[in-house]
């Protein structure tokens, strides 16, 4: 897929706008998902997704083809989300260092097998609860939690997307996970 993307980028650089439309089609769902998970609002997520693609198109000449296009695009998306979050300036911070156990898997309680309708409702309520609690995390933890556990990106990819050292990513994932675990335990 990466070879196809690079081919489309070359076409875009030559002025082919339709080629960029194909790129948008390939990534629109993932960009929207990242935006929604970080912002928790469908309208804002749609706005950010559109803005991310617009910025990618306008700045396509600055994309370095030695790296994955998705990493570059997700960095644009994540940065736009962080900017939007910062503009809202929440009045709470969970910035205290938290210690605890390792290995929280946020979706371990939600089986993927077919279930009864009432079980599905409970599952959706749990997912909604988790999403709401993720939204209450400070953006520096929220972004790494979303990218790691919801988008299932590697630590290296997260480090590249957020342009921060791998050690910082690991620390923020740990602290974010612990803050989230504590919030969910107090419910």
N, C-alpha and C positions, 0 to 999 in steps of 0.2 A: 504494500500500500504506500509505503514511503517513497518508492520510486515513482509511482503514479502522481503523488503529491508534488514531488520535485519537477516532474514534467509539466504539471499544471501551472506551477509557479513560473517556470520559464515562459509559458504561454501568456500568463498575466503580465509579466515584465515586457512582453512584446506588444501589449495593448489588448489582449483578448479578455474581455470582461466575462464572457461566458465560462471561461476556465475557472475564474474565481467563484462563480456561482456553483460549480461542481465541488469546489473545496468547501464552500459553505454547507452544501448538502451533506457532505461527509462528516462534518464536525458540529453541525448546529445543535444536535441533541445533547452532546457531551458538554458543549459550552454553556447551554442553558442549564443543564443539571448542576454544573459547578456553581453557576451564578445563583441558582435557586437555593442550593444547599447552604451557601454562604450568606445569602440575604434573607431567605425565608419569605419572600414576597414575589409572586408570579409576575406582576407588572414590572417591578424593578429588575427581576432576572431577565425578562424579555428585553428591557432597555439596555441592560449591560451586555447581553449577548449581541444585540445589534451594534452597539458601540465597539465591542471587541472586534467584530468582523470589519467594521468600518476602519478602525485603527490598523488592523492587519493589512487591509487593502492599501490604505494610504502609505503605510510604512513597509510594504512588501520588499522593497529594494534593500532594507536593512536586515532582512532575514538571512542568516548564515546557513547555507545548505549542508554544512558539515554536521548540523544538529537536527534532531527530529522537529518537524514542523509543529507537531502537537504540543511539544514542550514550550515552544515560542508562543503559540496561540493561547495555551492555558496560562502562561505567565501574564500575558496581556489581560486576560479575563480576570485572573486572581487580583492583579493590581487594581483594576477598575473596581472590583468588589471591595477591596480594602479601602480605596479612596471613598467609596460611597458609605461604608461603615464608619469611617473616621468623621465624615461630615455630620453623621447623626449624633456622635459623641454620647455614648451611653453613660448613665450616671452611676454605674456599678462596675467594679473591677474584681476579678478573681485572681489577682496577680500573685497571691501568696504562694510560696513554695509548698508543694504538697508531696508527701511521701506516702507510699503504700505498695500494694501488690502490682505485679506485672500481668500482662496478658488479657486485658479486658477486650472482648470481642463484642462490639455493640449489637451485632445482629445474631448473636448466638442463641437468643431466646426466640427467634423467629424462624421456624422451619420453612423450607422452600417446597415441601410436599403439598399436595392438594389437601385442603382441610374443609371442615364444616363452615357454613356461612358465619355463624356466631364466632368461630375461631378467627376467621378472616377479619371480622370487625375488631376483635381484641388486638390482633396483629397490627391493623392499621392505626388503632389508638396508641399502641406502644410505639410504633414508628413515628407517629405525630408527636408523642411525648418526647422521644429522643431528639427529634428535629427541633422542637421548641427549646429544649435544654442546650442543644448545640448553639442555637441562636443567642443564648445568654452568655456564652463564653466570650472573652475578649477576642478581637479579631486575630491576634497573633496565634492564639490556640485554635480558634475556629477554623482558620484556613488550613492548618496542617491536619487537623482531625478530618475535615471534609476530604482533603486530597488523599489521605492515607486509608481511611476506613470506608468511605463512601465511594470515592472514585477509584480506590484500590491501586494507587500509583506507588511505585517503589520509592524508597527514601532518597535515592539518587535523583529520580525525576522531580520529587518535591523540592529537593535542594536546588535544582536547576530552575524550576518554575519560580520559586520564591527568591532566588538569587541569594542564598544564605548557606553558610557552612553546614555540612552533614551533621556535625555534633549539635549545632543549634536546633536543627530539625528534630533530631532524636530527643533532645531535652524538651522542646515544646510539645512534641507528641506525648511524651511521658506526663508532663505537667497538665496538659489539656485533658488527657484521658483520665487522670486522677481527679481533676476538678469535675469532669463530667460524671465520673463514677460516684463521687460524693454527692453531687446534686441529685442523681437518680436514686441513691440510697435514702435520701431524706424525703422522698415522696410517699 
